[in-house]
Amino acid sequence: MKDVTTTAILVGIGANLVPDGYASAREGCEAAIARLAEVAITVTAVSAWYETAPVPVSDQPWFNNAVIAAHTDLPPGKALAALHHIEAGFGRVRTVRNAARVLDLDLLDYGGSVHDVGGITVPHPRLHERAFVLLPLRDVAPAYRHPVSGLHIDEMIGALPADQQIRKADRD
């Protein structure tokens, strides 16, 4: 039998539009998390949910965001393709950057490695700039260090601009 090596990954999830068939954006996100196993991504932890204002600031509805810790045996490109496949299944159509969306799944970190090949960049190039990524990431990986800068999660949170609006979501 072939040994299968899995890699720890971190996935950002968010939405500010309600996908067809769901009562809320968060319910759609939770259904997407349940589908990760179908694409060879095994969830090990999910952060608390956060409500966040759009970045950059706009008149869009606020987002529901979380970070998922998981394992996969997929290489980075295939892991990202699997995430995009799930997005498409929920009706995500990529138009312009920072548009409102029914589902957003971002590959934030792939085993602490640095990868920038064929349009796949990990760690996510804006991970360190976004409260909606860093606060939930700290929930699932409190010892996280950025593979490029070496900064600890708390240092990155401390360097965030003060204008990013984020609050822990109430429990449903």
C-alpha positions as CSV (number, residue, x, y, z in Angstrom):
1,M,0.0,0.0,0.0
2,K,1.3,3.5,-0.9
3,D,2.0,5.8,2.0
4,V,-0.1,9.0,1.7
5,T,1.5,12.1,3.2
6,T,-0.9,14.8,4.1
7,T,-0.1,18.5,4.5
8,A,-1.7,20.9,7.0
9,I,-3.4,23.7,5.3
10,L,-5.3,26.8,6.4
11,V,-8.4,27.9,4.4
12,G,-10.2,31.2,4.7
13,I,-13.9,31.1,4.1
14,G,-16.4,34.0,3.7
15,A,-19.5,35.2,2.1
16,N,-21.8,38.2,2.1
17,L,-24.5,37.0,-0.3
18,V,-26.9,34.1,0.3
19,P,-26.5,31.2,-2.0
20,D,-29.6,29.6,-3.6
21,G,-31.2,27.1,-1.2
22,Y,-29.8,28.6,2.0
23,A,-31.3,30.9,4.6
24,S,-28.1,32.9,5.2
25,A,-24.6,33.5,3.9
26,R,-23.2,31.7,7.0
27,E,-25.4,28.7,6.5
28,G,-24.0,28.5,3.0
29,C,-20.5,28.7,4.3
30,E,-21.2,25.9,6.8
31,A,-22.5,23.7,4.1
32,A,-19.4,24.4,2.0
33,I,-17.2,23.3,5.0
34,A,-19.1,20.0,5.1
35,R,-18.3,19.5,1.4
36,L,-14.6,19.8,1.8
37,A,-14.2,16.1,2.5
38,E,-15.7,15.4,-0.9
39,V,-12.6,17.0,-2.5
40,A,-10.0,15.3,-0.3
41,I,-9.7,18.1,2.3
42,T,-10.2,16.9,5.9
43,V,-11.3,19.6,8.3
44,T,-9.6,19.5,11.8
45,A,-10.8,22.8,13.2
46,V,-13.0,25.8,12.4
47,S,-12.5,29.1,14.0
48,A,-15.2,31.2,15.6
49,W,-17.3,33.2,13.0
50,Y,-16.7,36.9,12.5
51,E,-18.8,39.6,10.9
52,T,-16.6,41.9,8.9
53,A,-17.0,45.1,6.9
54,P,-16.0,44.8,3.2
55,V,-12.3,45.5,2.4
56,P,-11.9,47.9,0.8
57,V,-14.8,49.8,2.3
58,S,-17.9,49.7,0.1
59,D,-21.7,49.6,0.4
60,Q,-21.7,45.8,0.1
61,P,-23.3,43.8,3.0
62,W,-20.9,42.7,5.8
63,F,-19.2,39.3,5.4
64,N,-19.3,36.2,7.5
65,N,-15.7,34.9,7.9
66,A,-13.9,32.0,9.5
67,V,-10.7,30.1,9.0
68,I,-10.5,26.3,8.6
69,A,-7.6,24.1,9.7
70,A,-7.4,21.0,7.6
71,H,-5.2,18.3,6.0
72,T,-4.9,17.2,2.4
73,D,-2.8,15.0,0.2
74,L,-3.4,17.3,-2.8
75,P,-0.6,19.5,-4.0
76,P,-1.2,23.3,-3.8
77,G,-2.6,23.7,-7.3
78,K,-5.0,20.9,-7.0
79,A,-6.1,22.0,-3.5
80,L,-6.8,25.5,-4.8
81,A,-8.7,24.0,-7.8
82,A,-10.8,21.9,-5.3
83,L,-11.7,25.0,-3.4
84,H,-12.7,26.8,-6.6
85,H,-14.8,23.7,-7.5
86,I,-16.8,24.0,-4.3
87,E,-17.2,27.8,-4.8
88,A,-18.7,27.1,-8.3
89,G,-21.0,24.6,-6.8
90,F,-22.5,27.3,-4.6
91,G,-22.9,29.6,-7.5
92,R,-19.7,31.7,-7.2
93,V,-18.9,33.5,-10.5
94,R,-15.7,35.4,-10.4
95,T,-16.1,38.9,-11.9
96,V,-14.2,41.7,-10.4
97,R,-11.8,41.6,-7.4
98,N,-13.5,42.4,-4.1
99,A,-17.0,41.9,-5.5
100,A,-19.8,40.6,-3.3
101,R,-19.9,36.8,-3.3
102,V,-21.9,33.8,-2.2
103,L,-18.7,31.9,-1.2
104,D,-15.0,32.6,-1.1
105,L,-12.5,29.9,-0.2
106,D,-8.9,31.1,0.0
107,L,-5.9,28.8,0.4
108,L,-4.1,30.8,3.1
109,D,-1.2,28.5,4.0
110,Y,0.0,25.2,2.7
111,G,2.2,23.4,5.3
112,G,4.1,26.6,6.0
113,S,5.7,26.5,2.6
114,V,6.2,29.3,0.1
115,H,4.8,28.6,-3.3
116,D,4.4,31.1,-6.2
117,V,4.0,29.1,-9.4
118,G,1.3,29.2,-12.1
119,G,-0.9,31.8,-10.5
120,I,-0.9,29.9,-7.1
121,T,0.6,31.9,-4.3
122,V,0.9,30.6,-0.8
123,P,0.9,32.0,1.8
124,H,-2.0,34.1,0.5
125,P,-0.4,37.4,-0.6
126,R,-2.8,39.6,1.5
127,L,-3.1,37.3,4.5
128,H,-1.1,39.6,6.8
129,E,-3.2,42.7,5.8
130,R,-6.7,41.5,6.7
131,A,-8.4,41.4,10.1
132,F,-11.0,39.0,8.7
133,V,-8.2,36.5,8.1
134,L,-5.9,37.1,11.0
135,L,-8.4,37.1,13.9
136,P,-10.1,33.8,13.0
137,L,-6.7,32.3,12.0
138,R,-5.4,33.0,15.5
139,D,-8.4,30.9,16.8
140,V,-7.2,27.8,15.0
141,A,-3.4,28.4,14.9
142,P,-2.4,30.6,17.8
143,A,1.3,29.9,17.2
144,Y,1.2,30.7,13.5
145,R,4.2,32.4,11.9
146,H,4.1,33.9,8.4
147,P,6.4,31.7,6.3
148,V,7.9,34.8,4.5
149,S,8.1,37.5,7.1
150,G,8.5,35.3,10.1
151,L,6.1,37.4,12.0
152,H,3.9,35.8,14.7
153,I,0.1,36.0,14.3
154,D,-0.1,38.5,17.2
155,E,2.5,40.8,15.6
156,M,0.5,40.8,12.3
157,I,-2.7,41.6,14.2
158,G,-1.0,44.4,16.0
159,A,0.1,45.9,12.7
160,L,-3.4,45.9,11.2
161,P,-4.9,49.3,10.2
162,A,-7.4,50.5,12.8
163,D,-10.1,51.1,10.2
164,Q,-10.9,47.4,9.6
165,Q,-14.3,46.7,11.2
166,I,-14.7,43.2,12.7
167,R,-16.7,41.6,15.4
168,K,-17.2,38.1,16.7
169,A,-20.6,36.8,15.4
170,D,-23.3,35.8,17.8
171,R,-23.9,32.1,18.1
172,D,-26.9,30.9,16.1
